Amino acid sequence: MHPSGLHVVRHHADAPGPPVVLVHGAPDRSKNFAHVVHQLSDLPVTIYDRRGYGKSLAAGEHGGGFHTHAADLIALLDDTPSIVVGQSAGGAIGMLAATLRPDLFLALGVWEPPMVPWMWWVGMDAWQRTMTSVMFTDTIALGEQFNRMILGNERWEQLAERTQELLRAEGEAFRADMRSQIEPYFDLADLTVPMVVGCGTSSFDETHRTAPHRLAARLGAELLVVDGADHFSHLSNPAAWVRLVRATVELAGCRAGGGAR
């Protein structure tokens, strides 16, 4: 099932492995998983642009936020138990969806998900930085400012005007994702599916390098640390992200066979 207006692409549909769904972060789009998907030809992999991003921009519905995106993910799974792997905000959305429909998750992999409302994550500083984005009234300006910060001014100026316009327009969905983090958006006690928490040693923010260790410890999840990988490893080091996907697939197989997590 394709939720209304979403751009969804299914790769390797005839592959014999368990179904895998990849969920992108904020701001981002599914095409940035291309090098990851190429290395997963033995698995049926679904990627999609979340509501308000990329080719799903017109389906934004004023940004939606994490609960809307979790509902979209559940609809996309179409009552088929699957393996879900999410990057950054995509991991947070995966966790929220897994608390709502745990029966649909064979296993869940997350890569450096933001959990700023939980003070054990990093404390008030990260929450306040996130709320700065929430306070923007001009979402077009927010889209440009955030992407300039990530890309750098020189790289931003080299982008085609059409690409700049798209990234600016995604500011509305990005603000909604940030607004979703004003307070905890699910109960950790309800997160019971088998999980792998991934992180790299080269992420630009210490939060991304260290907080996933705390998350894995609290959930009793497997921790995957990839030397040299960063927050955007699905682009910069796709082999690291392939490791996360395969570790999640392996965990699902262990659970299905009665093995311990």
Secondary structure, 3 states (H helix, E strand, C coil): CCCCCCCEEEECCCCCCCCEEEECCCCCCHHHHHHHHHCCCCCCEEEECCCCCHHHHHHCCCCCCHHHHHHHHHHHHCCCCEEEEEECHHHHHHHHHHHHCHHHEEEEEEECCCCCCCCCCCCHHHHHHHHHHHCCCCHHHHHHHHHHHHHCHHHHHHCCHHHHHHHHHCHHHHHHHHHCCCCCCCCHHHCCCCEEEEEECCCCCHHHHHHHHHHHHHHCCEEEEECCCCCCHHHHCHHHHHHHHHHHHHHHHHHHCCCCC
